[in-house]
Amino acid sequence: MKKRVFTTITLSLTLFLALMNPVQIAASGYGWGFKKNDEHKVPYIGEYQEILEKYGAYYADLSGDKVIYLTFDNGYEEGYTDDILDVLKKQDVPATFFVTGHFVTSQPDLVKRMVDEGHIIGNHSYHHPDFTIVSKESMKKELESLEKAVAEVSDQEEIKFLRPPRGMFNERTLQWANELGLTHVFWSLTFTDWNTANQKGWRFAYDQIMKQMHPGAIILLHAVSSDNAQALERIIEDLKSKGYEFKSLDHLLLKNTLPEGFLEL
C-alpha cells in the first residue's frame, strides 16, 4: 500500500512540474548524421529515411538527376559572405542562406543583397536553440521572430525552409514545423569548415566537396570559412564541367509536388 501511494504521489508531482514549466520538455532528439562515402552516391541515413519521408523533409534530391543545391549557414559574419555572393552572381548559381537573428540584425545589408540577387533566405531560428528540448510555443516564437526580422530588412516576406539549429530534430519538431508551413532541409554533403581558427586552405575545401559529390547533393557550407570562399568558384566551374546543374530549393520543392516531367515542359 505504501509503495502504491508513493508511486501515485511521484507521478502527480512529475505532472505538476511539467505543467508549471512547459518549456523544459523531456524528449529524445536526433542529431543529423549519415554514413559518408567517396563513391559519389547519396549517403545512407538508415532509419532517418522513413521519418523524413513521413514529414516531407529533405536531405538530398533522390531523383538521380545531376543537380546540386548549395546552402550556407550564416550565424555570424567573418567578412566572406560578400565574396561568396560575388562568385554566385558571376556564375549565375542560386543558393539558400539559413540565417539566425544575430546575423539579420548585425548584417541587414547582406540579407538584403541575398534576396535582391535571387537567393533564398532560410530559417535557422532567432537564437539557435535545440528545438527538441523546448515547447511548441517557444519554437514558434523563434521561427516567427526570424521571419519577421528578415521581412523588415529585405523583400522576402515569408520563409519556407528550416534548418534546425545543431541539426537536432525529432518527429515532434518535424510535425510542428509542418504546422507552421515550414519544410526541414538537412544535407547530404558537408565537412568541418566552421572552425575559423583552423582553416586549411582552399584545396582542402575543394577536395572534401569533390570527394563526396553525388547527384542530388544538398551541400552545407558555413560562410565564415575562408577556405569555402576561396574554393567556391573552382568548385562551381569544375562541377559544371562534369555535367552538374545548380538549382534552388524551390526547384526541389516543386519537383516533388508537381507531376513528373512538368518542370521540363
Buried (B, 14 or more C-beta within 10 A) or exposed (E): EEEEEEEEEEEEEEEEEEEEEEEEBEBEBBEBEBEBEEEEEBBEBEEBEEBBEEBBBBBBBBEEEBBBBBBBBBBBBEEBBBBBBBBBEEBEBBBBBBBBBBBBEEBBEBBBBBBEEEBBBBBBBBEBBBBBBBBBEBBBBBBBBBBBBBBEBBEBEEBBBBBBBBBBBBEBBBEBBBEBEBBBBBBBBBBEBBEBEEBBEBEBBBBBBBEBBBBBBBBBBBBBBBBBBBBBBBBBEBBBEEEBEBBBBEBBBEBEEEEEEEEEE
